[in-house]
Amino acid sequence: MNFFRGVMGGQAAGPQPSGAETIHKLCDRVASSTLLEDRRDAVRALKSLSKKYRMEVGTQAMDHLVNILQTDRSDSEILGYALDTMYNILCNDEEEEQDAVTPISASGKHKNASMPDETAQKQSDDLGAQFTEQFVQDAEHVTLLLSLLEEFDFHVRWPGVKLLTVLLKNQGVQVQGIILVSPMGVSRLMDLLADSREVIRNDGLLLLQQLTKSNAAIQKIVAFENAFERLLDIITEEGSSDGGIVVEDCLLLLLNLLKNNSSNQNFFKEGSYIQRMKPWFEIGDDNSGWSAQKVTNLHLMLQLVRVMVSPVNSPGATASCQKSMYQCGLLQQLCTILMATGVPADILTETINTVSEVIRGSQVNQDYFASVNAPSNPPRPAIVVLLMSMVNERQPFVLRCAVLYCFQCFLYKNQKGQGEIVATLLPSTIDANSISAGQLLCGGLFSVDSLSNWCAAVALAHSLQDNLTQKEQLLRVQLATSLGKPPVSLLQQCTNILSQGDKIVRRGSKVQTRVGLLMLLCTWINNCPIAVTHFLHNQENVPFLTAQISENLGEDERLVQGLCALLLGICIYYNDNSLENYTKEKLKQLIEKRIGKENFVEKLGFITKHELYSRAAQKPQPVFPSPEQMLFDHEFTKLVKELEGVITKAVHKSNEEEKKEEEVKKTLEQHDNIVTQYKDLIREQDSQIQDLKEQVVSMSSQGEQMQTTVTQQLSQIQQHKDQYNILKLKIGKESQPNSQGNASQVNGLQTEELSQLREEVEELRKQHALLQTQLWDKDALIDTLKSETAESSAGGSDNTELLKELEALRSQVQSQLAEINQMKTERQELLTRAEAGSQDAVSSSDGSLDAAKMAELESRLAAQSTETQRLKEEAKSLSESQAELEQQLASATSTVAILQTEKAKLQTEVQESKKEQDDLLMLLADQDQKIHALKLKLKDLGETVDDEDDLDGRDHTDDDYEDEDED
């Protein structure tokens, strides 16, 4: 009753119940009440007490609240109260906890409000973690929350989103595993982004941020649920970089999805989402008064670009993203920000870092960056402007580091850019009226600022990285030290600063300067025997290095000793023994006498044991907490790792071992040359085999085409035969006498046939003239071959047989020529008579003559087919005999070989001539038969025709032709 009085506002008669007792009564009421209103009031009361009595409510009411979520799904109000109560129990929010636990003094003010009790906060965090662990022990509880998110009611969905976010904060890995295996779990959470209520959408973003932390599987699922499209749409709707906290949340979620996730990065690139990032970086002319939120948003956008082109990504993916950023104009937009005025310093620094990674290792992007000019009068290259900031000690430290990183990325795998930088130092290219990159680097190298010395030395070392040509070119650089003194080389000046005591005190006393110069010298003479010779040529260098290595210096000087040992080791390893006083053997003897081999190796190991070495070896970007810790360069750490082992071996090797190694190297080089020759031979043979395969394929295709042509011709011949058979049947049916109109039609057909005969005779005349010319040429060729064969005495019996065969071929050609002439004469006479008879013909005809004509045509077609087959067989036999003759004459003299070739050509031409003559004979016989049939028609019609002797003679001639055809 006391509780009800408290709720209704009445005064309790007895002592007030404690918070734990009140919570116990409320839990009993939630568990035992049958009316929904009573349970709802009890849960509302638990919610109001859950912040102040977090421990008690969490301990006693947790199970009851879960039961409410399971049983009272129909009432959204009680569900909202239950979810809010659980959120208050599990949440570790500092502000809410501070309001709940901070005691209030009598004056009404918070005690220690500005400094919350750390112990109480830690206890609060532990309490939330304990309740969260208890809640997620049963995976069904998380599944229940996911199902509640499908409710559209605001009072259910919003508390559900907040509660699930708290669970992910406190027990992220366990809750992620439950959501991952839950059917449609991630899809339900992605639906929150489409909610029209901004509060739920924005809290949904926070939920997805917690869900996607360090879980690649969930990141992939979220990405393939069209997360990129939705997030980019929200960023555009909210105003891009000018937007509020929602844009920041979207960018943080995008970073979670893309960072260290190659699958999502590829999906982002393939979906053309990189192109949609370009409008983010469009800034106006007036860049004053940037809000803190805009700076934060633009900073995250730049980080998003860097994630896509990070050096830790695979080289192929990075190169593809770099190409897309150049093609869509994103790189150009970033360079615009780089050269703009009024941009905040931290945004400018991050932009420089972003441009650095966009151009790193991409030749096209590096060339474009080299062409960018600052909007100054006169215009200066962007590289020069950036280097001016790097060597200026008044610029912020992080900005100078960013410029150095940009310069390193510009020269990474860019021999063209390296050559351009070194060229600005050469005497022939120096322009006194303008400031060049080389002048700035030299100025920084010999500046009084140690950080400028280090940055300039590292930048110059990157100009020489893996570029033997530029290392040799840099040896030509001459510096004017002071008036009245001759110029000295850049190499000598660097070594002078290290070796001369007064300059060490004035300029190189700081470890940072000396480390930078030693790194530059090591990079310069590495893998460059000419540079090693120049370095050893200075008589002071080797004594200085040995003295530095042998001394017992302090902790700060150990790194300098290690670098001196590395420099001396490089002089040994890449020594070509061109200087008599400093050969490999003498330098090793010097080390053994003055330093000791073990001591030398120990000093060499000081480099890798330094605490800052491992930090610089992790990633290419120079990131240092303070300028004093800026000692190692990333590329130099790789050089040390490569050289430490080989230098140690080189120092311990004896002269005999080196000779043996040189012999082995020579032997290996010889073997390599032999292997290279065999590889070239194999490549040549492979190319020949490939060519032959292509020829076989082309010949096969030609053969298939010829086979197709033959098949088509055979089908055409069959069609003609079918047409002849059909005409024969038709003429047989129409054998009755025709009328005068039909006779006139026959007469017209005869006229058409005569005109065709005239055309064919004219064509045959031309062919005959051509054949006769060819025969004359062949006769001359045969005479020539005959004379050459008669003169040749080495041919023997084979030449005699060849002459006999040639004579036989010649006689055959002569006889065929005579036959052709005779048939030509007879054909002309028959043609004349046929034309005269066709003019006087009467208008009647008989169907039986047409039938006879068709029969004769068929017989000639059969004879032609037989003759064609016979000619093919004869050509085949002649080809075989030709092959045999070629084999027999293979061992004869060159004259006989030439004769054999000509004879083969002659045989081929004779066969072609014979085929053409046979075709001509067939045509003549066909025409003669037509003329003979026409004369018979004229005779039957009563017309006067030539004597019977002529007809009989022609009959005999036709018989002769038929006999020849049969032969």
Secondary structure, DSSP 4 states (H G I P E B T S, - for coil): -HHHHHHHTPPPSSPPPPHHHHHHHHHHHHHH--SHHHHHHHHHHHHHHTTTTHHHHHHHHHHHHHHHHHH-TT-HHHHHHHHHHHHHHH---HHHHHHHHS-B-TTSPBTT-SS--HHHHHHHHHHHHHHHHHHHTSHHHHHHHHHHTT---HHHHHHHHHHHHHHHHHSHHHHHHHHHHSTTHHHHHHGGGG-SSHHHHHHHHHHHHHHTTT-HHHHHHHHHTTHHHHHHHHHHHTTGGG--HHHHHHHHHHHHHHTT-HHHHHHHHHTT-SGGGGGGG---S---S--HHHHHHHHHHHHHHHHHT-TTS-HHHHHHHHHHHHHTTHHHHHHHHHH-SS--HHHHHHHHHHHHHHHTT-HHHHHHHHH-EES-SS-EEHHHHHHHHHT-TTS-HHHHHHHHHHHHHHHTT-HHHHHHHHHTTSGGG--TTS--HHHHHHHHHTSS-HHHHHHHHHHHHHHHTT-HHHHHHHTT-EE--STTS--EEHHHHHHHHHH-HHHIIIII-SHHHHHHHHHHHHHHHTT-HHHHHHHHHSTTHHHHHHHHHHS---STTHHHHHHHHHHHHHHHHT--S-SGGG-HHHHHHHHHHHT-HHHHHHHHTHHHHSHHHHHHTT-SS---SSGGG----HHHHHHHHHHHHHHHHHHH--HHHHHHHHHHHHHHHHHHHHHHHHHHHHHHHHHHHHHHHHHHHHHHHHHHHHHHHHHHHHHHHHHHHHHHHHHHHHHHHT-SPP-HHHHHHHHHHHHHHHHHHHHHHHHHHHHHHHHHHHHHHHHHHHHHHHHHHHH-SSSTHHHHHHHHHHHHHHHHHHHHHHHHHHHHHHHHHHHHHHHHHHHS--S---HHHHHHHHHHHHHHHHHHHHHHHHHHHHHHHHHHHHHHHHHHGGGS-HHHHHHHHHHHHHHHHHHHHHHHHHHHHHHHHHHHHHHHHHHHHHHHTT---S-HHHHHHHHHHHHHHHHHHH-
